[in-house]
Amino acid sequence: MATLKRFLLSVLSIALVPSTVFVHGQFENPLQSDTLEEFLLAILNVVVYIMYPIIVLMIVYTGFLFVAAQGNPTKLQEARRALIWTVIGALVVLGSKALALAIKGTIQSF
């Protein structure tokens, strides 16, 4: 167990200190953003970009649940619940960008 911990620690230390950070006697920023705001917006963009196909797949899946229910009230209720949560999740993901811009505008107005 101790050997595994040492191995993981050494791998993490090598991975967290890339050789490209130290160039010509000075440190180079490994991130593409200069501010925390730009960094958080980049992360948000990646998350939203990844979630788009998942949202589409969940909508298709809920449609499949409605078709597979075949009039069974219990399965229809389950399909409706899945559709509601899919729409709520889509609104959260798609609204996160608008919320981030609203927070940014509020903070900049101070």
C-alpha positions in Angstrom: 0.0 0.0 0.0 2.8 2.4 0.9 4.6 1.6 -2.4 1.4 2.4 -4.3 1.1 5.7 -2.5 4.7 6.6 -3.3 4.2 5.6 -7.0 1.1 7.7 -7.3 2.8 10.7 -5.6 5.8 10.5 -7.9 3.5 10.3 -11.0 1.5 13.2 -9.8 4.6 15.3 -9.1 5.9 14.6 -12.5 2.5 15.4 -14.1 2.0 18.6 -12.2 5.3 20.1 -13.0 5.7 20.1 -16.7 9.0 21.0 -18.2 7.4 23.6 -20.5 6.5 25.9 -17.5 10.1 27.0 -17.0 11.4 28.6 -20.2 14.5 30.8 -20.5 14.9 31.4 -16.8 11.3 32.6 -16.2 8.0 30.9 -15.6 5.5 30.6 -18.5 1.8 30.5 -17.8 0.6 27.0 -18.8 -3.0 28.1 -19.0 -4.3 30.0 -22.0 -6.1 32.6 -19.8 -4.5 35.5 -17.8 -7.3 36.0 -15.3 -9.4 33.8 -13.1 -12.5 35.1 -14.9 -11.1 33.9 -18.3 -10.2 30.6 -16.8 -13.6 30.0 -15.3 -15.3 31.0 -18.5 -13.1 28.5 -20.5 -14.0 25.7 -18.1 -17.7 26.7 -18.4 -17.5 26.6 -22.2 -15.9 23.1 -22.1 -18.6 21.8 -19.8 -21.4 23.3 -21.9 -19.8 21.9 -25.0 -19.7 18.4 -23.5 -23.2 18.6 -22.2 -24.9 19.4 -25.5 -24.7 15.9 -26.9 -25.7 14.4 -23.5 -28.8 16.6 -23.5 -29.8 15.5 -27.0 -29.2 11.8 -26.0 -31.4 12.2 -22.9 -34.2 13.8 -24.9 -34.0 10.8 -27.3 -34.0 8.4 -24.4 -37.1 10.0 -22.8 -38.8 9.8 -26.2 -38.0 6.1 -26.2 -39.4 5.8 -22.6 -42.7 7.3 -23.9 -42.8 4.9 -26.8 -41.9 1.9 -24.6 -44.6 2.8 -22.0 -47.4 1.7 -24.4 -50.1 3.3 -22.3 -48.9 1.9 -19.0 -49.7 4.6 -16.4 -46.7 3.8 -14.2 -44.2 3.8 -17.1 -45.8 7.0 -18.5 -45.3 8.7 -15.1 -41.7 7.5 -15.1 -41.2 8.9 -18.7 -42.8 12.2 -17.7 -40.5 12.5 -14.7 -37.5 11.7 -16.9 -38.6 14.4 -19.4 -39.1 17.0 -16.7 -35.6 16.3 -15.2 -34.1 16.4 -18.6 -35.6 19.8 -19.4 -34.5 21.1 -16.0 -31.0 19.9 -16.5 -30.9 21.4 -20.0 -32.1 24.7 -18.7 -29.4 24.7 -16.0 -26.7 23.8 -18.5 -27.9 26.3 -21.1 -28.7 29.0 -18.5 -25.3 28.7 -16.9 -23.7 30.8 -19.5 -26.3 33.5 -19.1 -25.9 33.3 -15.3 -22.2 33.6 -15.6 -22.5 36.7 -17.8 -25.0 38.2 -15.4 -22.7 37.7 -12.4 -19.8 39.1 -14.4 -21.9 42.2 -15.3 -22.9 42.7 -11.7 -19.4 42.4 -10.4 -18.0 44.8 -13.0 -20.7 47.4 -12.1 -19.3 47.6 -8.6 
